[in-house]
Amino acid sequence: MTRIDRIRATLEAQFAPVALAVIDESGAHAGHSGARPGEVTHVRVRMTSAAFAGATRVARQRAVNAALAAEFDAGLHALALELDAPPA
């Protein structure tokens, strides 16, 4: 299972999103801090989940960062987050 697959599976299990995109942006960061050739080190997540209803932007980001702590421990360097709740 790839890092992208693991991230997707973790987010689906913990947040039951209605929309989810997990995008590898590592190639755009070649030569930058944390970039390692051939590895997924920079990821963007776009997710809409009812779990975010009523939560602040910071609370949403903290929840996702906590859910993906194991990926950071395993070499994930950067995570860009676009997190929304579905319209009421």
N, C-alpha and C positions, 0 to 999 in steps of 0.2 A: 504494500500500500504506500503510495507517495505521500509527501507532506501535504500537498493540496487535498488529497483524498482524506487524510486524517483530520485536517482542519474542517473540511466540509462535514464529515461524520460527527465530529465533536459538536459543532454548532447546530446541526440538525437535531442531535440528541438532547442538547441542553436548552435550545431556544425554540424549537419547532417553527422555524421561519416559514412565512408565506412566500417569501422571495429571498434567494440567496445566490450571490456570485462570489467566488473565491478566485482571485486573479493573481497569477505569478508575475510580479514586476521586477524580478531579480535582474533580468537582462538590461534594464534601464539604469541599473545602479552599478554596473561593472566598473571596477576601479575605486569605488567609494568604500567608506568604512563599513565593515561587516559583510561585504560582498565576497563570496567564495565561488570561483568558477565551477559550474556543474551542479551547484546546490540551490535550492529554493530558500532564499534568505530574506526577501522582501515581498510581502503579500498585501494585497488590498482586498478588503471584505466589504461588500455591499449587502446589507441584510435588513429585512423588514420582519418584525416579530411582535406579536401581541405581548410578549414578555417585557417589552420596552414601554408599554403604555404607562404614562404617568411618571416615568423615570427621567431624570435629567440626562443631558448629553454625557456628563462625566460618569454618572452611575452606569449608563449603558456601556461605555468604554471600559470601565473597571470590571464589569461582569464578563465581557468578552475576553479581556486580558487574563482574568483569573481562569476562565475556561480553557485558555490556550497556554497556560503556564508551562506545561510539559514541552510544548513546541519551542518556547523560548529557551528552556533548559537544553533542548536538543539542537540549538543553533539558529532558530529563527531570529533575525536581527531587527526587522522593522515590520510594523503592522499598521496600515492605514485603514481607518474605519469610517464607514458611512452607514449609520444605524438609525432606523426609523421604526415607529409603531405604525400599524395600519390606520387608515382614516377611521374615525369613530362612526 
